[in-house]
Amino acid sequence: MDTNTILNEASERMQKAIDHLEEELLNIRAGKASPNVLNGVMVEYYGSQSPVSGVASVTVPDAKTILIQPWDKNMLRPIEKAIIDSNIGLTPSNNGEQIRLSIPPLTEERRKDLVKQVRDEAHRFAITFHRELRGKGMTASILDDVAGMGPVRKKALLKHFKSFKNLKEATLDEIKAARVVPEEVAEELVAVLAQYNGRKHEAEARLNGPAEGREDGRGSN
């Protein structure tokens, strides 16, 4: 397996982690009405579990209100019950025609809870993200792809630098100074690691973009 294939596969796995983080952040209710608050709320419909959006029209007429209009009025009560049972922190108001959800104003306590939720999600993402970066199979494959890098030299390099993390952060002069591999192999190694680091920074930049957008309320519920 060549380096590009390895990096592409790793990028795909990391992107899935980023997508999951974005989805989880969208589900956090932060004082603004959004249909995303109902993500994960399932209602029984003809013997199967369906999302609320699959059995009703969900609209946001204003920043503090969510309206749910079932396509079948018989679904009003099941939807109301599903919302109550989901513990999303909102009390549905059923007028016999539609269900209204009113978003309460944020309290100081709620703001602190939101900060904790975001931190927890970011922490879970970081664990997954860095696990992908440090995957042993990926590390071994990257080093194996370097021309002239045999198992003996690979073992000696990792022993000298103590870890792959230290190795990928080493400069060309530092690798040459280790006197573990010939200069041409050291140069090839640095080129491969530069490509690896470039993909890592690209993924991190994509993560930072959505995070900045949420500071002003975009993408929050």
URZI-V501376 format. One record per residue. N is the residue number from 1. RES is the residue in one letter. SS is DSSP state (hx for helix, st for strand, lp for the rest). NEAR is the number of other C-alpha atoms within 10 Angstrom. D_LAST is the distance of its C-alpha to the last C-alpha in Angstrom with 2 decimals. Layout:
<<N/RES/SS/NEAR/D_LAST> <N/RES/SS/NEAR/D_LAST>>
//
This chain:
<<1/M/lp/9/43.32> <2/D/lp/11/43.09> <3/T/hx/19/40.73> <4/N/hx/14/38.67> <5/T/hx/10/38.05> <6/I/hx/17/37.07> <7/L/hx/19/34.67> <8/N/hx/12/33.12> <9/E/hx/13/32.58> <10/A/hx/20/31.10> <11/S/hx/19/28.76> <12/E/hx/12/27.58> <13/R/hx/16/26.92> <14/M/hx/22/25.06> <15/Q/hx/17/22.95> <16/K/hx/14/21.97> <17/A/hx/20/20.90> <18/I/hx/22/18.81> <19/D/hx/14/17.20> <20/H/hx/14/16.47> <21/L/hx/21/14.91> <22/E/hx/18/12.59> <23/E/hx/14/11.65> <24/E/hx/16/11.18> <25/L/hx/23/9.01> <26/L/hx/20/6.62> <27/N/lp/19/6.79> <28/I/lp/18/6.08> <29/R/lp/20/4.32> <30/A/lp/23/5.05> <31/G/lp/19/6.22> <32/K/lp/22/4.69> <33/A/lp/23/5.30> <34/S/lp/25/4.88> <35/P/hx/19/7.86> <36/N/hx/20/6.74> <37/V/hx/20/6.36> <38/L/hx/18/10.04> <39/N/lp/16/11.03> <40/G/lp/14/14.10> <41/V/lp/20/14.92> <42/M/st/21/18.45> <43/V/st/22/20.92> <44/E/st/15/24.68> <45/Y/st/15/26.02> <46/Y/lp/7/29.75> <47/G/lp/7/30.19> <48/S/st/8/27.37> <49/Q/st/12/23.76> <50/S/st/15/21.34> <51/P/st/17/17.57> <52/V/hx/26/16.46> <53/S/hx/19/16.07> <54/G/hx/14/19.69> <55/V/lp/20/21.10> <56/A/st/19/19.21> <57/S/st/14/17.65> <58/V/st/20/13.93> <59/T/st/16/13.15> <60/V/st/16/10.94> <61/P/st/10/13.85> <62/D/st/12/12.21> <63/A/lp/13/9.29> <64/K/lp/16/9.70> <65/T/st/17/10.94> <66/I/st/23/10.70> <67/L/st/21/14.28> <68/I/st/24/15.89> <69/Q/st/20/19.42> <70/P/st/20/21.49> <71/W/lp/13/24.22> <72/D/lp/10/26.49> <73/K/lp/13/26.53> <74/N/lp/10/27.88> <75/M/hx/19/24.47> <76/L/hx/21/22.93> <77/R/hx/13/24.14> <78/P/hx/16/23.33> <79/I/hx/25/19.68> <80/E/hx/19/19.51> <81/K/hx/13/21.22> <82/A/hx/17/19.07> <83/I/hx/22/15.88> <84/I/hx/15/17.96> <85/D/hx/12/19.47> <86/S/hx/13/16.29> <87/N/lp/10/15.52> <88/I/lp/16/11.73> <89/G/lp/13/12.50> <90/L/lp/15/12.33> <91/T/lp/15/15.70> <92/P/lp/20/16.40> <93/S/st/13/18.86> <94/N/st/15/21.37> <95/N/lp/9/23.79> <96/G/lp/10/25.76> <97/E/lp/12/24.37> <98/Q/lp/19/20.62> <99/I/st/21/17.90> <100/R/st/21/15.58> <101/L/st/18/12.50> <102/S/st/19/12.04> <103/I/lp/20/9.19> <104/P/lp/14/11.50> <105/P/lp/11/11.89> <106/L/lp/14/11.51> <107/T/lp/10/14.89> <108/E/hx/9/16.68> <109/E/hx/8/16.79> <110/R/hx/14/13.06> <111/R/hx/13/12.79> <112/K/hx/11/15.54> <113/D/hx/13/14.00> <114/L/hx/17/10.97> <115/V/hx/11/13.75> <116/K/hx/12/15.68> <117/Q/hx/15/13.14> <118/V/hx/16/12.79> <119/R/hx/12/16.57> <120/D/hx/12/17.28> <121/E/hx/15/15.56> <122/A/hx/18/17.37> <123/H/hx/13/20.51> <124/R/hx/13/20.46> <125/F/hx/20/20.05> <126/A/hx/15/22.89> <127/I/hx/11/25.13> <128/T/hx/16/24.78> <129/F/hx/22/25.07> <130/H/hx/12/28.19> <131/R/hx/12/29.68> <132/E/hx/17/29.80> <133/L/hx/19/31.37> <134/R/lp/12/33.93> <135/G/lp/12/34.87> <136/K/hx/12/38.59> <137/G/hx/10/39.32> <138/M/hx/17/37.65> <139/T/hx/15/39.57> <140/A/hx/14/42.85> <141/S/hx/15/42.41> <142/I/hx/20/41.70> <143/L/hx/22/44.83> <144/D/hx/18/46.89> <145/D/lp/18/46.09> <146/V/lp/21/47.74> <147/A/lp/13/51.25> <148/G/lp/17/53.87> <149/M/lp/19/51.52> <150/G/lp/13/53.21> <151/P/hx/12/52.32> <152/V/hx/10/54.68> <153/R/hx/16/53.23> <154/K/hx/18/49.65> <155/K/hx/14/50.50> <156/A/hx/15/52.33> <157/L/hx/21/49.47> <158/L/hx/14/46.92> <159/K/hx/12/49.51> <160/H/hx/15/50.18> <161/F/hx/17/46.56> <162/K/lp/11/45.52> <163/S/lp/11/42.28> <164/F/hx/17/40.71> <165/K/hx/13/38.20> <166/N/hx/11/41.19> <167/L/hx/19/42.92> <168/K/hx/18/40.14> <169/E/hx/14/39.94> <170/A/lp/15/43.73> <171/T/lp/13/45.49> <172/L/hx/15/48.30> <173/D/hx/11/50.85> <174/E/hx/13/49.60> <175/I/hx/23/49.81> <176/K/hx/17/53.26> <177/A/hx/12/54.35> <178/A/lp/13/53.57> <179/R/lp/13/56.44> <180/V/lp/17/54.93> <181/V/lp/21/54.69> <182/P/lp/13/56.70> <183/E/hx/15/55.43> <184/E/hx/12/54.63> <185/V/hx/18/52.50> <186/A/hx/25/50.74> <187/E/hx/18/49.96> <188/E/hx/17/48.66> <189/L/hx/25/46.50> <190/V/hx/20/44.96> <191/A/hx/14/44.19> <192/V/hx/20/42.47> <193/L/hx/20/40.46> <194/A/hx/14/39.43> <195/Q/hx/14/38.02> <196/Y/hx/19/36.18> <197/N/hx/16/34.72> <198/G/hx/12/33.72> <199/R/hx/16/31.60> <200/K/hx/18/29.99> <201/H/hx/11/29.14> <202/E/hx/11/27.74> <203/A/hx/17/25.31> <204/E/hx/15/24.32> <205/A/hx/11/23.84> <206/R/hx/12/21.45> <207/L/hx/18/19.39> <208/N/hx/10/19.49> <209/G/hx/10/18.33> <210/P/hx/16/14.70> <211/A/hx/17/14.62> <212/E/hx/11/15.82> <213/G/hx/12/13.36> <214/R/hx/13/10.43> <215/E/hx/10/12.52> <216/D/hx/9/12.06> <217/G/lp/12/8.29> <218/R/lp/13/8.58> <219/G/lp/20/6.80> <220/S/lp/20/3.77> <221/N/lp/20/0.00>>
//
